[in-house]
Amino acid sequence: MGKKERIKIPQQEYIQKTGVAVLYALIASVALNIFWRPGNIYASGLTGFVQIIETLLERLFHVQLPFSVLYYLLNLPLFILAWLKISRKFTIFTLITVTLTSISLAVVPITPLTTDPLLCALFGGAVNGFGVGFALKNGISSGGLDIITLSIRKMTGKTVGSVAIIFNAGIALTAGFLFGWQYAFYSILSFFISGKVMDEVYTKQKKMQVMIITRHSDQVIEAMQSRLRRGITIIHGAEGAYDRVAQEVLFTVITRYEMSAFVCIMKEADPHAFVSISDNVTILGNFYDPGM
């Protein structure tokens, strides 16, 4: 590991992320205790795995352990993995989030608004997807499978979506075996809805190509690099066909999450620049990702 990582968390960031963790904990509890568990719908990731363990303990051994306790215990070894393979700061905020979620799961009662499995799958997935996307957008993780996939990503540098797919497919098959195969399909539907809603909320991973035509390239470049930390390609010698005035063309890529900051930068650096933005571009090569 080399030199030990020094953990310095500004008070404002600590307060902000703790507040986000509280909201996520409440949202996750609503998804699980009001929709998924009453409808016998399995969640994705570690939450679904805990549901499996809970069901098997009750059916095979007639042992009932609080879901919140099982959830917390299964996260404990993953905290160690995150501490060693990801970062201390990430681990601290994940520990806070998981602790608050475990408390919330114990406090929020199982309240079946409906037991219709289709409605429970739809609304549970939507609520959970919003919660996870909101947490990721604000730089915190819900723990569980996130830690495993991020650890593999950091060690190998590769995307590891297949890990989540295989894990969640196993959960869906187990749901079908335990409750009936229709519930496997309801669970898969819930995974899909959750993922779609999460993608809409968590916009950090969506890339946008930006072309800027400006007469004040130095001011634009300085502002972009100081506030967004993005590489910029410069094309010199461009000129407008109308007035024949020399200009520069700047190319860069930002995330949708950075869009509002980019608009503010352009208003300050060169409000008269011409800006063209292409949405959802594919990137090959290096692209700075601050991660968590």
C-alpha positions as CSV (number, residue, x, y, z in Angstrom):
1,M,0.0,0.0,0.0
2,G,3.0,2.3,0.4
3,K,2.5,5.3,2.6
4,K,-0.6,5.2,4.8
5,E,-3.5,7.2,3.5
6,R,-4.2,10.2,5.7
7,I,-7.9,10.6,6.4
8,K,-8.9,14.3,6.2
9,I,-12.6,14.9,5.9
10,P,-13.7,18.5,5.8
11,Q,-16.6,19.2,8.2
12,Q,-18.9,20.4,5.5
13,E,-18.3,17.3,3.4
14,Y,-18.9,15.1,6.5
15,I,-22.2,16.8,7.3
16,Q,-23.4,16.7,3.7
17,K,-22.6,13.1,3.1
18,T,-24.0,12.0,6.4
19,G,-27.2,13.8,5.6
20,V,-27.3,12.0,2.2
21,A,-26.7,8.7,4.1
22,V,-29.7,9.3,6.4
23,L,-32.0,10.0,3.4
24,Y,-30.7,6.9,1.6
25,A,-31.3,4.8,4.6
26,L,-34.9,5.9,4.8
27,I,-35.5,5.4,1.1
28,A,-33.9,1.9,1.1
29,S,-36.1,0.9,4.1
30,V,-39.2,2.0,2.3
31,A,-38.3,0.0,-0.8
32,L,-37.6,-3.1,1.2
33,N,-40.1,-3.0,4.1
34,I,-43.1,-1.5,2.2
35,F,-42.8,-3.0,-1.2
36,W,-40.3,-5.8,-1.7
37,R,-40.7,-7.9,1.4
38,P,-44.6,-7.7,1.5
39,G,-44.6,-8.7,-2.2
40,N,-42.0,-11.5,-1.8
41,I,-39.8,-9.7,-4.3
42,Y,-36.0,-10.1,-3.9
43,A,-33.8,-7.1,-4.1
44,S,-30.5,-7.0,-6.1
45,G,-27.1,-7.1,-4.6
46,L,-26.3,-8.0,-1.0
47,T,-29.8,-7.0,0.2
48,G,-31.3,-9.8,-2.0
49,F,-28.7,-12.2,-0.7
50,V,-29.7,-11.3,2.9
51,Q,-33.3,-12.0,2.0
52,I,-32.3,-15.5,0.8
53,I,-30.3,-16.2,4.0
54,E,-33.3,-15.0,6.1
55,T,-35.7,-17.2,4.3
56,L,-33.5,-20.3,4.4
57,L,-32.8,-19.9,8.1
58,E,-36.5,-19.6,8.8
59,R,-37.6,-22.5,6.6
60,L,-34.8,-25.0,7.2
61,F,-33.9,-24.3,10.8
62,H,-36.9,-22.3,12.1
63,V,-34.5,-19.5,13.2
64,Q,-35.6,-15.9,12.9
65,L,-32.9,-13.3,13.0
66,P,-33.6,-9.6,12.5
67,F,-33.0,-8.6,8.8
68,S,-31.1,-5.5,9.9
69,V,-28.6,-7.6,12.0
70,L,-28.0,-10.0,9.1
71,Y,-27.6,-7.1,6.7
72,Y,-25.0,-5.5,8.9
73,L,-23.1,-8.7,9.7
74,L,-22.7,-9.6,6.0
75,N,-21.3,-6.1,5.3
76,L,-18.6,-6.4,7.9
77,P,-16.1,-8.4,5.9
78,L,-16.7,-6.1,3.0
79,F,-15.7,-3.1,5.1
80,I,-12.3,-4.7,5.5
81,L,-12.0,-5.3,1.7
82,A,-12.9,-1.7,1.0
83,W,-10.4,-0.4,3.6
84,L,-7.6,-2.4,2.0
85,K,-8.5,-2.2,-1.7
86,I,-10.5,1.1,-2.3
87,S,-9.8,3.9,0.2
88,R,-10.1,4.8,3.9
89,K,-12.4,7.7,3.2
90,F,-14.8,5.6,1.0
91,T,-14.9,2.9,3.8
92,I,-15.7,5.5,6.5
93,F,-18.7,6.9,4.6
94,T,-19.9,3.4,3.5
95,L,-19.7,2.3,7.2
96,I,-21.9,5.3,8.2
97,T,-24.4,4.6,5.4
98,V,-24.7,0.8,6.2
99,T,-25.0,1.5,9.9
100,L,-27.8,4.1,9.3
101,T,-29.5,1.7,6.8
102,S,-29.4,-1.2,9.3
103,I,-31.0,1.1,12.0
104,S,-33.6,2.3,9.6
105,L,-34.5,-1.2,8.5
106,A,-35.1,-2.1,12.1
107,V,-37.1,1.0,12.8
108,V,-39.3,1.2,9.7
109,P,-42.0,-1.5,10.1
110,I,-43.0,-3.9,7.4
111,T,-46.1,-2.1,6.1
112,P,-47.7,-3.8,3.1
113,L,-49.5,-1.1,1.2
114,T,-50.2,-3.9,-1.4
115,T,-49.2,-7.5,-1.8
116,D,-49.6,-7.5,-5.5
117,P,-46.2,-8.7,-6.7
118,L,-46.2,-6.6,-9.9
119,L,-46.9,-3.4,-8.1
120,C,-44.4,-4.2,-5.4
121,A,-41.7,-5.0,-8.0
122,L,-42.4,-1.7,-9.9
123,F,-42.6,0.6,-7.0
124,G,-39.9,-1.1,-4.9
125,G,-37.5,-1.0,-7.9
126,A,-38.3,2.7,-8.6
127,V,-37.9,3.8,-5.0
128,N,-34.6,1.8,-4.6
129,G,-33.2,3.0,-7.9
130,F,-33.8,6.6,-6.8
131,G,-32.1,6.0,-3.5
132,V,-29.0,4.3,-4.9
133,G,-28.7,6.9,-7.7
134,F,-29.0,9.7,-5.2
135,A,-26.4,8.2,-3.0
136,L,-23.9,7.7,-5.8
137,K,-24.5,11.1,-7.2
138,N,-23.5,12.5,-3.8
139,G,-20.4,10.4,-3.6
140,I,-21.4,7.6,-1.2
141,S,-22.0,3.9,-1.6
142,S,-24.6,1.6,-0.1
143,G,-22.0,-1.0,0.5
144,G,-22.6,-4.7,-0.3
145,L,-22.0,-5.6,-4.0
146,D,-20.7,-2.1,-4.7
147,I,-17.6,-2.8,-2.6
148,I,-16.8,-6.0,-4.5
149,T,-17.2,-4.5,-8.0
150,L,-15.3,-1.3,-7.1
151,S,-12.5,-3.4,-5.6
152,I,-12.2,-5.5,-8.8
153,R,-12.3,-2.4,-10.9
154,K,-9.6,-0.8,-8.9
155,M,-7.4,-3.9,-9.0
156,T,-7.9,-4.7,-12.7
157,G,-8.9,-1.3,-14.3
158,K,-11.8,-3.1,-16.1
159,T,-15.5,-2.7,-15.8
160,V,-17.1,-5.5,-13.9
161,G,-20.8,-5.4,-14.8
162,S,-20.7,-9.1,-15.4
163,V,-20.1,-9.7,-11.7
164,A,-23.3,-7.9,-10.8
165,I,-25.3,-9.6,-13.6
166,I,-24.2,-13.1,-12.4
167,F,-24.8,-12.3,-8.8
168,N,-28.3,-10.9,-9.4
169,A,-29.2,-13.7,-11.8
170,G,-28.4,-16.1,-8.9
171,I,-30.7,-14.1,-6.6
172,A,-33.6,-14.2,-9.2
173,L,-33.2,-18.0,-9.6
174,T,-33.2,-18.5,-5.9
175,A,-36.3,-16.4,-5.6
176,G,-38.0,-18.6,-8.1
177,F,-37.0,-21.7,-6.3
178,L,-38.2,-20.4,-2.9
179,F,-41.4,-18.6,-3.7
180,G,-42.4,-19.8,-7.2
181,W,-40.9,-19.0,-10.6
182,Q,-43.3,-16.1,-11.2
183,Y,-41.4,-14.2,-8.4
184,A,-38.2,-14.7,-10.2
185,F,-39.6,-12.8,-13.1
186,Y,-41.0,-10.1,-10.8
187,S,-37.6,-9.8,-9.2
188,I,-35.9,-9.4,-12.6
189,L,-38.4,-6.7,-13.5
190,S,-37.6,-4.9,-10.2
191,F,-33.8,-5.1,-11.0
192,F,-34.5,-3.6,-14.4
193,I,-36.7,-0.7,-13.1
194,S,-34.2,0.0,-10.3
195,G,-31.3,0.2,-12.8
196,K,-33.2,2.5,-15.1
197,V,-34.2,4.9,-12.4
198,M,-30.7,4.8,-10.9
199,D,-29.2,5.8,-14.4
200,E,-31.6,8.7,-14.6
201,V,-30.7,10.0,-11.2
202,Y,-27.0,9.2,-11.2
203,T,-25.7,11.2,-14.2
204,K,-22.0,11.2,-13.4
205,Q,-21.2,8.3,-15.7
206,K,-22.8,9.9,-18.8
207,K,-20.2,11.5,-21.1
208,M,-20.8,14.6,-23.2
209,Q,-18.5,15.9,-25.9
210,V,-18.1,19.7,-25.9
211,M,-16.9,21.9,-28.8
212,I,-16.2,25.5,-27.9
213,I,-15.5,28.2,-30.5
214,T,-14.0,31.2,-28.6
215,R,-11.8,34.3,-29.0
216,H,-10.8,34.0,-25.4
217,S,-9.4,30.5,-25.2
218,D,-6.9,31.2,-22.4
219,Q,-9.6,32.3,-20.0
220,V,-11.8,29.3,-20.9
221,I,-9.0,26.8,-20.6
222,E,-7.9,28.2,-17.2
223,A,-11.4,28.1,-15.8
224,M,-12.1,24.6,-17.2
225,Q,-8.9,23.0,-15.9
226,S,-9.0,24.6,-12.5
227,R,-12.7,23.8,-11.7
228,L,-13.4,20.6,-13.7
229,R,-10.0,19.0,-14.2
230,R,-10.6,18.1,-17.8
231,G,-8.1,17.7,-20.7
232,I,-8.7,20.0,-23.6
233,T,-7.7,19.8,-27.3
234,I,-7.0,23.1,-29.0
235,I,-7.3,23.8,-32.7
236,H,-5.7,27.0,-33.7
237,G,-6.3,29.2,-36.8
238,A,-10.0,28.8,-37.1
239,E,-12.0,31.9,-38.3
240,G,-15.6,32.8,-38.7
241,A,-16.9,32.9,-42.3
242,Y,-18.9,36.1,-41.6
243,D,-16.3,38.5,-40.1
244,R,-13.1,36.5,-40.7
245,V,-11.9,37.0,-37.1
246,A,-9.4,34.5,-35.8
247,Q,-10.7,32.1,-33.2
248,E,-9.8,28.8,-31.4
249,V,-11.8,25.6,-31.3
250,L,-11.6,23.7,-28.0
251,F,-12.7,20.1,-27.6
252,T,-13.2,18.4,-24.3
253,V,-15.4,15.7,-22.6
254,I,-17.4,16.3,-19.4
255,T,-20.0,14.3,-17.6
256,R,-23.7,15.2,-17.4
257,Y,-23.1,15.7,-13.6
258,E,-20.7,18.5,-14.5
259,M,-23.0,20.2,-16.9
260,S,-24.3,23.0,-14.5
261,A,-20.7,23.8,-13.5
262,F,-19.7,24.0,-17.1
263,V,-22.5,26.4,-18.0
264,C,-21.4,28.7,-15.1
265,I,-17.8,28.5,-16.3
266,M,-18.7,29.5,-19.8
267,K,-20.8,32.4,-18.6
268,E,-17.9,33.7,-16.6
269,A,-15.0,33.0,-19.0
270,D,-16.7,33.8,-22.4
271,P,-20.4,34.4,-22.5
272,H,-20.3,35.0,-26.3
273,A,-18.6,31.7,-27.2
274,F,-20.3,29.2,-29.4
275,V,-20.8,25.9,-27.7
276,S,-21.9,22.6,-29.2
277,I,-22.6,19.6,-27.0
278,S,-23.0,15.9,-28.1
279,D,-24.8,13.7,-25.6
280,N,-23.9,10.1,-24.4
281,V,-20.6,9.7,-26.3
282,T,-18.4,6.7,-26.1
283,I,-14.8,7.2,-24.8
284,L,-11.8,5.2,-25.7
285,G,-8.6,5.9,-23.8
286,N,-7.9,7.8,-20.6
287,F,-10.7,9.8,-18.9
288,Y,-10.3,11.1,-15.4
289,D,-12.8,9.6,-13.1
290,P,-12.6,10.8,-9.5
291,G,-14.6,7.7,-8.4
292,M,-15.8,8.0,-4.8
